[in-house]
């Protein structure tokens, strides 16, 4: 194909993603009591969040807005 860019390999793609995450995000790890993760995931689903991480982030952002 003329003008087509070379498609990155799976390893190149994964390396790019990891590099992007390192440069653009912080990692927060939390531990919760056994059995709570599933409860939290169900709560996130009921609220319409895409993921538990998205739900937790939205709750924290709401709290920050309340403070300001």
CNS distance restraints for C-alpha pairs under 8 A (distance, minus, plus):
assign (resid   8 and name CA) (resid  12 and name CA) 5.65 0.50 0.50
assign (resid   8 and name CA) (resid  13 and name CA) 5.99 0.50 0.50
assign (resid   9 and name CA) (resid  13 and name CA) 6.14 0.50 0.50
assign (resid  10 and name CA) (resid  14 and name CA) 6.13 0.50 0.50
assign (resid  11 and name CA) (resid  15 and name CA) 6.03 0.50 0.50
assign (resid  12 and name CA) (resid  16 and name CA) 6.15 0.50 0.50
assign (resid  13 and name CA) (resid  17 and name CA) 6.23 0.50 0.50
assign (resid  14 and name CA) (resid  18 and name CA) 6.12 0.50 0.50
assign (resid  15 and name CA) (resid  19 and name CA) 6.05 0.50 0.50
assign (resid  16 and name CA) (resid  20 and name CA) 6.08 0.50 0.50
assign (resid  17 and name CA) (resid  21 and name CA) 6.17 0.50 0.50
assign (resid  18 and name CA) (resid  22 and name CA) 6.14 0.50 0.50
assign (resid  19 and name CA) (resid  23 and name CA) 6.22 0.50 0.50
assign (resid  20 and name CA) (resid  24 and name CA) 5.90 0.50 0.50
assign (resid  21 and name CA) (resid  25 and name CA) 5.31 0.50 0.50
assign (resid  21 and name CA) (resid  26 and name CA) 7.91 0.50 0.50
assign (resid  22 and name CA) (resid  26 and name CA) 7.34 0.50 0.50
assign (resid  32 and name CA) (resid  36 and name CA) 6.34 0.50 0.50
assign (resid  32 and name CA) (resid  37 and name CA) 6.79 0.50 0.50
assign (resid  33 and name CA) (resid  37 and name CA) 7.73 0.50 0.50
assign (resid  35 and name CA) (resid  39 and name CA) 6.90 0.50 0.50
assign (resid  36 and name CA) (resid  40 and name CA) 6.06 0.50 0.50
assign (resid  37 and name CA) (resid  41 and name CA) 6.11 0.50 0.50
assign (resid  38 and name CA) (resid  42 and name CA) 6.24 0.50 0.50
assign (resid  39 and name CA) (resid  43 and name CA) 6.26 0.50 0.50
assign (resid  40 and name CA) (resid  44 and name CA) 6.21 0.50 0.50
assign (resid  40 and name CA) (resid  52 and name CA) 7.10 0.50 0.50
assign (resid  41 and name CA) (resid  45 and name CA) 6.21 0.50 0.50
assign (resid  41 and name CA) (resid  51 and name CA) 7.47 0.50 0.50
assign (resid  41 and name CA) (resid  52 and name CA) 5.48 0.50 0.50
assign (resid  42 and name CA) (resid  46 and name CA) 6.15 0.50 0.50
assign (resid  43 and name CA) (resid  47 and name CA) 6.27 0.50 0.50
assign (resid  44 and name CA) (resid  48 and name CA) 6.45 0.50 0.50
assign (resid  44 and name CA) (resid  49 and name CA) 5.40 0.50 0.50
assign (resid  44 and name CA) (resid  50 and name CA) 7.77 0.50 0.50
assign (resid  44 and name CA) (resid  51 and name CA) 6.62 0.50 0.50
assign (resid  44 and name CA) (resid  52 and name CA) 5.54 0.50 0.50
assign (resid  44 and name CA) (resid  55 and name CA) 5.54 0.50 0.50
assign (resid  45 and name CA) (resid  49 and name CA) 5.71 0.50 0.50
assign (resid  45 and name CA) (resid  50 and name CA) 7.26 0.50 0.50
assign (resid  45 and name CA) (resid  51 and name CA) 7.26 0.50 0.50
assign (resid  45 and name CA) (resid  52 and name CA) 7.84 0.50 0.50
assign (resid  47 and name CA) (resid  55 and name CA) 7.88 0.50 0.50
assign (resid  49 and name CA) (resid  54 and name CA) 6.10 0.50 0.50
assign (resid  49 and name CA) (resid  55 and name CA) 5.37 0.50 0.50
assign (resid  50 and name CA) (resid  54 and name CA) 6.19 0.50 0.50
assign (resid  50 and name CA) (resid  55 and name CA) 7.45 0.50 0.50
assign (resid  51 and name CA) (resid  55 and name CA) 6.25 0.50 0.50
assign (resid  52 and name CA) (resid  56 and name CA) 6.14 0.50 0.50
assign (resid  53 and name CA) (resid  57 and name CA) 6.07 0.50 0.50
assign (resid  54 and name CA) (resid  58 and name CA) 6.11 0.50 0.50
assign (resid  55 and name CA) (resid  59 and name CA) 6.26 0.50 0.50
assign (resid  56 and name CA) (resid  60 and name CA) 6.25 0.50 0.50
assign (resid  57 and name CA) (resid  61 and name CA) 6.10 0.50 0.50
assign (resid  58 and name CA) (resid  62 and name CA) 6.16 0.50 0.50
assign (resid  59 and name CA) (resid  63 and name CA) 6.38 0.50 0.50
assign (resid  60 and name CA) (resid  64 and name CA) 6.30 0.50 0.50
assign (resid  61 and name CA) (resid  65 and name CA) 6.27 0.50 0.50
assign (resid  62 and name CA) (resid  66 and name CA) 6.32 0.50 0.50
assign (resid  63 and name CA) (resid  67 and name CA) 6.49 0.50 0.50
assign (resid  64 and name CA) (resid  68 and name CA) 6.63 0.50 0.50
